[in-house]
Amino acid sequence: MQITKISIKNFRRLKDITIDFCEKTTLFVGANNSGKTSAMDALRKFLIKGDKNGFVYNDIPVTNRVEINNLGENWVLAESDLQLWLDIFPTMDVWLNVKENEYHYVSSIIPTLEWNGGDLGLRLALLPKDIHKLREAYTNSYNKARNTEKSNENSKVNLFPNNLGDFIARYIGQYFELKSFILDPSKINVQQTTDFSNECIDKNPLSSIIKIDMITAQRGLSDADSTNDVVSLSGQLRTYYDKHLDVEKNTSPEDLETLFALSEAKKAFNGTLKIKFESSLDELSQLGFPGISDPKITIEANLQEKTAFQHESAVIYSLSDEDKDLRLPEKYNGLGYQNLIAIAFKLMSFRDDRIHKGKAKSEDSSEIIAPLHLVLLEEPEAHLHVQVQQVLIKKAYEILTNDKILQEENFHTQLIVSTHSSHIAKEMSFSNIRYFRRERVSNNTPISFSEVINLTDTFGEDKNTEKFVQRYLSVLHCDLFFADAVIFVEGTSENVLVPYFIRSNSEYNDLDSRYVTILPVGGSHSHRFKPLIEKIGIYTLVITDIDTAKQELRKNKNGKDKTVTFSTQPVKEQSIITSNSSIAEWGITEKEYDKLLKLSFDSKVFAGDTIRIAYQTPQEITVNGEEYKALAATFEDSLVYANMDIIKNLGDIGITKKLKADLNKASGDEICKSVYNTIHNNKDSKNDKVSFALDMIYADSLKVPNYIAEGLNWLQDKLKRKDSEVKDDGK
């Protein structure tokens, strides 16, 4: 048995989403405020039995509150109108895939007697406990408030409640509860209306089928001077001991020796206490206590095995195997290790609680093992070093299932992890990742809600491309899934200087304050990311080189004609093409250089206005007092033309000396020809041009090449709009 998917409606920014669950581990990723926390909280509130942090009014989307108030103004008593509440209040559809031999677990929620295994669905909905009592309580309270206000014509006070939403916000826990309804498995892939006749007797029948545990992001880690024991290992050990190891619960033969040792230790300790407190008790008796009728004071130690964990040094860290004095209490260990230990031990405790391991098994032998264990792990990366994050995510599921009992066919575990860590994300395949993104605001959606993207089939049948992208992201620890935007650049020079352009130029202050990831990918490979980028819908700027080239027919060694492509200086009307795959594959199908130069701004933007290509365009320079449009083939050429005055005043380092001479040529044509040859046609051109570009970072007031400036301005404008569109409606 396993959960195949859940659908959440009307919960904070989750207006209407569906999340497909993986068989083992499902990873929630996405930028800040994209809905990951809302999804984890929804799972907790809908599924964890007796959750202390129940539903509150702010769990309802703000866009629904007008409808709630309308219900208060136009109240209808008919029971069928519960559907109106379902359209406004939070609901969750849970779909299970159940094997035929697991019938006994789900007998209370099967839709018909003809069901023989497969899909089962249950709708959990936050609804009024008794709609008549709710209406009566609200109308009485509302009418009383209005009458009181009218009794004093000069009063400007608005008494509670002003409307139905006001009333529900205060009394949601008193008048609302979760109700459950059986869904039709034949309609698993369509929107279903609720059949109120299929309401379950048990408010949440899943509580007997699924054991749900959660480790929240707020784990209360403390420093060495704190007394917080929320996640201390000694505290966890004490809890674990009480449930599974306590010798005083259902004592077994192997516990007798332990109890005898404790008894002897208690006698010895009590004898010592009597001697040490004798003088103090005699002194107390001189004050008239104890008197004739007062009880006599006797000091004895309540020495129990479990008290071993009730002090800060119950768990210590040994710094040396040889010197036993080199030890420290657990709270003096680093926060990273505290967090790792806390998470790992929690997972072990969840697992052992599920199977009633040790003493817990004998406390209630009638309790069955839940066939499905759902564990929610929120932001496990806190305080953890990169390698520790990677190890944890790879081992977490293994810890949860590390018991022979759980290897049986009918016991299944599913782990849901939300994270902001690219190091955790890279350890998962695309099929495990669910990407949360904010929908763009439109006339139909005035507030940004979330949608969830399943990345399983992002690359379709192209497994080689999927493998390349997966491995590339793994190598770079890319934070693509957590950024507001991404900039693809081609090489080392751009990877260093594009961030510098953004940081050092006040024109891009807004862009510098956004979460933008810069991803260096060669021009022959960046287009491979296209399916992923288009699927997740992230704003993307592709900064690439136009790489001018010519093609000729030449004879090969066998005398046959062969088309040869070779680099050439960019010149108009010379049958020049681009040899860069990014330009052709990212959406611009044109390859002719002259036509590429004439493309409009809008022709370089595609995929719903979310992706823009930026390549070299004519850069205006001044030669002998006249304006000239210089043509560049690569980033380095453009950098030269944008910063001619700076280069002329640089020292004679590397190719700078040659470039200074090039820029003193008599005409623009001569300058462009000389600059191209210096950068591209010398024996060390590859190394020299990178060194030159990196040396330029030391120059003051470095100017941005025009094609890059155009792209950065476009991206900044998009993120500004996105910022103004997205309104806070929960996490």
N, C-alpha and C positions, 0 to 999 in steps of 0.2 A: 504494500500500500504506500502511495506517495501522493503529495500534493502536486498537481500538474500546473495549475494556474490559479491566481486570485484576481478578482476585479473589485476595485474600490471606487466608490462614488461619494461625492459630497463630504469629503474629509479634508479640511484645510485647503491647500492648493491642489489636492487630488480630486479634480472635478469628476473625471471618468477615465480611469486607467486600468490596464490589464497587465499583469506581470506573469510571465511564464517561469515556472520554477524548474531548475535543473534536478536531476536525479540525486545528486549529492550536494554540491556547493554552488550557490548563486551569489553573485557579487553585484551590489548596487554601487554605481559610480555616477558622477555628475558634478557640475560646478556648484558653488555655494548657492543655497536657496533654490535648489532645483527640485526638491521634494523627497530626497532620500530619507531624511529624518521623519517626515510625515508618514512615509510608507512603513518605517519601522515602528513608529508609535501606533499606527493603525493596526498592525499585526498584533502588537502587545495589547491594545485596548479591546480588540474584538475577540482575541483568542485566549489570552491568559486568564484563567478562571480566578475570580476574586482579586483582580488587579486593583491595587490601592489608588492608583491614579486614573480614576474613571473618566468618562466623557465630560467635557466642559463645553460651554456655549461657543467658545472660540475654536472648537474643532469643526464647527459648521462654517462653510465658506461665506465670506461677507456678502457675496452676491446673492445668497439665498435669504438674507435676513429681511429683505423687503417682502418676499413671498410669505415668510413666517408672520410678519405683521398683518399682511393681507388676510391670512387665515384667521387671525384674531378678530379682524373687523367683519369678516363674512363667514362666521362659523356655521358649519353644517353638521348636523348630528349623525348622519347616516354612516354606518360602519364602513361602507365601501370607500368612503372618502379617506380611509387610511392610506390609499394610494398617493394622495396628495402629500402626505408626510414622507412617504418613501422617496418621493421625487426631490425632497428638500434635505432630509436628515441623512447622516452617514449610513452606508450599507457596505457589506463585503460579501461577495460570492466566492465560495471556496470550492474548488473542483478537485476531487480525489480520483485516482485510478486504483481500483480495488480488484484483487483477484477473487476468483470464485470461491476459493477455500478460505477466504477471509470474511465470509458472509456473517459469521457470528459477531464480528466486531461492529458491523454497520446495520444490523437488522432493524434498528429504530429509524433509519433514514432512507431505506430503499424505496423507490417511487412506486413500484408495482411488484407483484409476485412473479412476474415474468422476467424480472431482472436476473441475469446470470453472470454478473461480474462486469467490470469495465468502469465507465465514468459514473460518478455520483456527485451531485451538486447540492450545496446548502447555502441559502442566503441568510446572513446575519444582519439584522436591521435595528437601529436605535429608534424605538417607537414609544408612544405613550403607553404606560401600564394600563390605564383605564381612561379612554378618551373623554368619557362623561365626567369623571371626577376632575380631570384636568380642566375641562371647560367650565365646570362649576366653580372651581377654586379661582381660576383666572378672572372670570366675569364678576364674581363677588369682590375680589380684590380691586379690580379695575374700577367698578362702579363706586365702591367705597371711597377710593382715592379721588375720583372726579367730584363726588358729592361734597367731600371735605374741602376741596379747592373752591367750590362754588359758595360755600358757607361764609367765606371771607372774600368779598369782591376786590379788596385792595391787595390781596396776597399774590405774589408772583412766583410762588414755589410750585414746582411740578412734583407731585408726590408719586411714589412707586405704586404700581407699575405704569409706565407711560404707554406700553404696548405689550403684545404677547412675547416678543423677543426679550424684553426687559424682565418679564416674569420667568420665562424659561431659563434665562441666564442665572437666576438665583436658585431656582428649584429643579434644575434638570435632573439631579440625582434622586429627587423625591418622586418625580412624576414620570420618568422615562426609564426604560430598561431595554436590554437586548432581547429580541425575539428571533426565532429561526424558522425558515420555511424551506421545504424540500423543492428542488428544481427538477426540471425535465431533462434527463441526460441526452435525449435526442436533439435538444436545442442548445447544446453546449457552445456552439459558435455563433449564436445570435442573441440579441437582447431579449430577455424574458420578462414578461409582466409577472407580478407576484400572485400566486394562487393562495389566498388567505385560508382556504380550506385545508391546505397542506402544512399548516403550522405545527411545529413539533411540540410535544408535551414538555419536553426538557427545553429550557430557554437556550441552552447551548450544548447540544448533544455531542459536539466535537470534543468537549472537555474529557469525555471518557474514552476517546479514540486517540487523541493527540496529546502527548506531553509536551508542553511548551516552556522553554526556559529562555532567559535573556540576560545578556551582559551589556549594560548601558555604557555610553561614552563617559558619563559622569561617574567615575569609579572612586572619587574621593582620595586620590593619591596624596600623600602628605610628605612634608620634609622631616628632617631629623628631630625638630623641636615640636612637632605636632603630636597631639594625642589621638588623632583620628585613627580608628581601628577598623574602618569600613572594609579595607582590602588587605589588612595584615594577614600574613600567612598563619600566624598563631590563631587569629580569630577564625579563619577558614578551617584550620585543623580542629579547633574546638567544635565547630558545627559538624564537621565530618565525623569526629569521634562520637558525638552524641547520637548520631543517626546509625552509624555502622559498627562501632567498636566498643561502646560502653560495656564494661564487664558486669555492671550491676543490672543490666537489662537482659532478661532471658539467659541467665548465666549458664555457660557450657562447661564441660569437664576441664577444658584447657584453660578456663579462666580461674580455676580454684587456686592455682599456685600464685597467681597475681594477687588475689584477694588476701591470701595468707600473708604474703610479703607486706602488703599495705597494713594489715592488722598489727604485725610485729613492729613496723616502723611507727605506727600511731602510738603504741604502748611506750616505746622508747622516748618518743618526742614529748608525750604527755608528762612523763617522769621528769624530764628536763625542765619543762614549763613550770611544774609545781615548785621546783627548787628555786628557779629564777624569780618567780613572782611572790615567793613567801614573804619577803620583807615588805613588799608593797602592800600586800593584803593585810599584814599586821598593822601597818601605818593607817590603813583605811579603817580598821576596826576601832581605832582610838577616836574616830569621829562619830562613833555610835552606830556604825553599820558594819556587818548586819546585826540587827537587834534580835530579841528572842523570837519574834514572829517573822523576821525577814529570811528569805532563802539564802543559803550560804553560797558564796561565789566559788565556782570551780572552773578552772581554765583547762580546756581540752582542745586539741587540734582536730578540725574536721578534714582530715587528710584523705583526699580522694584522687583517683587516677586522673580524672578529667581536669582538675585544677592545675595540672601541669602547663596548660595553655593559657592561663589567665593572668599573664604578666608579660611585659614588653620583651623580656629576654627568653621567652619560651622557645622561640626559634632563633638560633644564632647562626652567623656565617663564620666559618673557620678560615683564617687567612693562611694557616700553615698546618700541614699534617704532622710536623714534628713538635712544634711549640703550641701546646694547648692553651696558652695564655693569649695568643693572637686571635681573639674572637670578638665579634661585635654583634649587638642586637640587630634584628632584622630591619628596623626602621632606619638604620644607618647605611643600608645598602642603597644603591642608586635607584631612582624612580623607574628607570627602564626595566631593571630586573624585578623590581616590585610589581610592576604592571604585568610583565611576562609571567611571573609566578602566579599572580592573582588570576589571570585569564586561564592559564593551564590548569590550575587546581580547581577553578570553577567548572571547567569543562569535564574534568574527571568526576567532580561531585555530581554534576548533572547526569552523567552516564550511570554512576553507581546508585543514585537515587532512583533512576528509572527502573533498574533491575532489582531494587531492594536488596542491595548487597550487604552482607554481614548481618548485624543485629536488626537492621531495618526489615529484613526479610521475615523475621519471626514475629515482628510487632503486629503485622496484619497479613497473615499468610493467604487470606482470601483475595487480596488485591492483585489484579493481573498486571502484567507488564504491558504498557501502552504499545500498540503495534507500530505507531509512528512517533518519532521524536523530532520536533522542530526547535532548533536552537538559533536564536537571534544574537548576533555579535556586532555591536555598534562601534565603529572606529577603533579597532584594536591597535592602531599604530601609535597611540599616544605614548610619548617618551621612549619609543623603541628605536634602536639603531636599525639601519636599512637591512642588514643581513638577518637580524632577529625578526623583523617584519616578514621577510620572505620565508624563513623557517616556520614561523607560527602559522601562516596561512596554508602552508603545505602539510602541516602536521595536525591542525585543529580537527579536521574530520576524522583522522586516524585515531586521535584521542577519544573522541565521542563514540567510537565503535570498537574500541579495543577490549573486547570481552567475548568469550566463546558463545555466550548466550545470544549475543546480538548478531552473530554470524548466521543464525537460523533464518530461514527463508521469509518468515512472516514478520520480522522486525526490521524496520527501516528508519534511517536517520537522514534529515535534511538540514543543512547549515545555510543560513542567510547572513551575509556579511555586508555591512555598509562601510565605505571607506573614502578617504580623501588622498590615499597614498598611491602614487604611481608605482611604487615598488611592490605593493600587494597586487595591484591590477595586472602587472606584467607577468605574475606567476599563474594567472588564469588564462585559459583559452577564450577566444571570442564567444564561444558557445555558452560560457558561464557568465558573461557580462550583460547586465541590464543597465542601459544608459538613461539617466533621468535628464530631461531637458525642459526648459521653460518654453511654452508655446508663445509665439509672437502675438502681441496685442492686435486686435482688429475690431471692426464695428460689432462683430458677433461675440467677441471675447474681450470685454473692456478691462479685465484683469488677467494677468498672466497666470495660467494654470500649468500643471506639469503633464508631460507625456513620457511614456517609457518605451525605449527602443530595444528590441531584442537583436543582438548582434550576431546571432547564430548563422544566418544565411547572408551576411553582408557581402561576401565575395562569390556567392553562388557556387558554380562548379570549378571556379578558378582557384584550385588549391595551392598552386605555386605562388600566386600573388598573396593569398592569405598567409602562407608560411613566411614569405618575405616580410610582410608588414608586422606579423607577430614577433619575428626574431628581431627586426629593426627596433621596435618599441622596447623589447626586452634589453637590448644592448644600451639604449639611450636613457632608460628609466623615464620615458616620456610621460609628461603630465597632461597629455592631450585630452583625457576624459574629465579633467577637472578645471579646464581653462574656459575663459569667456571667448577666447579667439585663438587662432593659431596662425603663425607666419612661417611658410616654408621658404627656406633659403638654400642656395646651391652649394656653397663651399665654405671654407674656413674664413675667408675674408668677410663675407656677408654675415656669417655667424657671429663674428666679433663686432663688426661695425654697425650692423642694423640696430642691435640693442643700444649701442653708443649714440647713434642718431636720435633714438627715442629719448634717452636719458638726458642728453646734453642740449637738446633743442626745446626751448620753452613752448614752441608751437605744438608739441606733442605731450604736454603735461597731463592732459586727460587720458591719453593712451597709456602713459607711463604708470598711471594709478590703477589700471585694469589688470586682470589676470590673463596675460597673454603668454603663450608658450611659443618659443622659436625653435623650429625643427630643421636641422640641416640635412637635406637629402639631395643627392646628385640629380641633375636635370634629366637623366635617363631613367630615374626611379620615382620621382615625386608623384607622377600621375598614378602610380600603383595605389596610392592612398585615396584616390577619388571615390571608390565605393563606400569606404568608411566615413569620409568627410561628408559626403552627401547624405548618408543615412543618419548620422547624428545631428546634422544641420548646424554645425558650428561655423561662425564667421571665419573665413579663411582668406588670407592674402598669400598668393604664390609669387614670390620674387624670383624671377628666372632670367637667364641670359638668352638673347635672341640668336646667338651663335650662328652668324652668317656663314653660308657655305655655297659652293657651286658643285654641279654634277657634270661629269664628262664621261663619254664612252672611250674606254681604253682597252687595248689588247692585253689579255693575260698571258701567262707563260705558254699556254697551249694555243695562242693565236686567236682566241675567241673574244668577242666583245664583252666588256664588263663595265657596268656603271660604277664610277668611283666618285665618292663624295669627299671634298676637301675644304678646309676652312679658307675664308677669304675676307679681305677688308670689306666692311659694309659700304656699298656705293649704290646709288639709285640707278634704276633702269639698266641693270647689268645681268638680268636673269638669275638673281641671287635668291636663295631659299634659306629657311631656318632648319638647322639640324637638331633642334632641341625638341625632345619628345613631350616635354611638359606643355608647350604651347599647343601642339596638335592634339594631345590626349585630354587636356583639362577642359575642353569645350570649344576651343577655337580650332576649326578644321583647316584654316588657311595656312599654307606653308610659304607662299611667295612673299619675299621680303618687302617689296614695294606696297603690296596690298596690306601687309601687317602694319606698316607705318601709317596707313590711312584709316585704320579701324577707329571707330568712335569710342568714347569712354564706355558707353553702355554695351558695346560689343565685346568688352573684356570682362563683363560681369554676367554670371549665370548661376544655375542651380537655385532659383528662387531668390536672386539677389543676395546670396550668402557667400559666394566665392568670386574672387577677382584675380586676374592674371596681370602682373606688372612686368613688362620687359622694356628694353632700351628704346627710347624714342629720341628724336633729334634734340640735342642740348645746345642752347644758344651760348655762344662765346663771342668775345670781341677780339678781332685781329686787325691791328693797325687802325683802330678807331672805327671799324666797320663790323656790323653784326653778321655772324656766320653760324649756320646750324651744323654742328658736328655730329657725326653718326658713330655710335659705339656698338661694339659686338658683345662686350662683356661688362661686368661690374667694374673691373679695374679701369677700363677705358673711360667709362662714365665718371668715375671718381676723379680722374685727371681733368676732364673737361669742366666739371663742376667746381674745381678748386685750383684753377690755373695760377692765380696770384699767389696762393699759399705755396705751391710747388716751386715757383720761381724763386722763393725766398728760403727754401729748405737747404740743408747742407748737402754736399755731394756724397750721398750714401747709396750703395747699391745701384739700382737703375735710375735713381733720382737725377743723377748727373746727366744721363743721356736724355731723360724726359725734359729737363730744363732746356737743353739744346733744341729738342724737338719743338717746344712751345715758342721758340724764337724764330721759327720759319716765317717766310714772307707772306704766305697765304694760308687760308683755312684748309685747302686741299692738301697742301704740303704738310701742315701740322698733323692732320688726321692720318695721312699715310705714314709719317715718321713715328707717331705715337703707336699706331697699330703694330708696326714692325718691331719697335722696342719691347712692347709688352708680349707679343705673340710669336715673333720669329727669331728670337735669340736662343741659344742652346740651353740656357737655364731659365727660359721664360716662365715655366710653371712655378719654380721656387721664387724667382725674382718678383713676380707680380704679387704673390702672397706676402712676401716680406715688405714690399712697398706699401700694400694696403694696410698692413699692421703698423708700419711706421707712421702712417698718416693719423693714427689715433692720438698721437702726441701733439698734433697741430691744434692751435686754437681756432675756434669759429669754423670748424670743418663744415662744409656745405653738403647737403643731401642731394644726390643725383635726382633729376626731375622725375624720372619714372618711379623711383622709390618714394619720393615725397608724395606723388599723386596717389600711390597705393596706401601709404600710411594715413593720409588724410581721409581716404575712403573708409578705412577700417575704424579710425577714430570716430568718424561721423556715425557709423553703424552702431558702435558701442555706446555712444551718447544717446542715440535714439532708444536703444535697448534699455539703457539705464532709466530713461524717463518713462518707458512703457511699463516696466516691471514694478508692480506695486506689491508691498509686503502682505502676503495672505497666509502666513505660517511658513514653517521650514519645509 
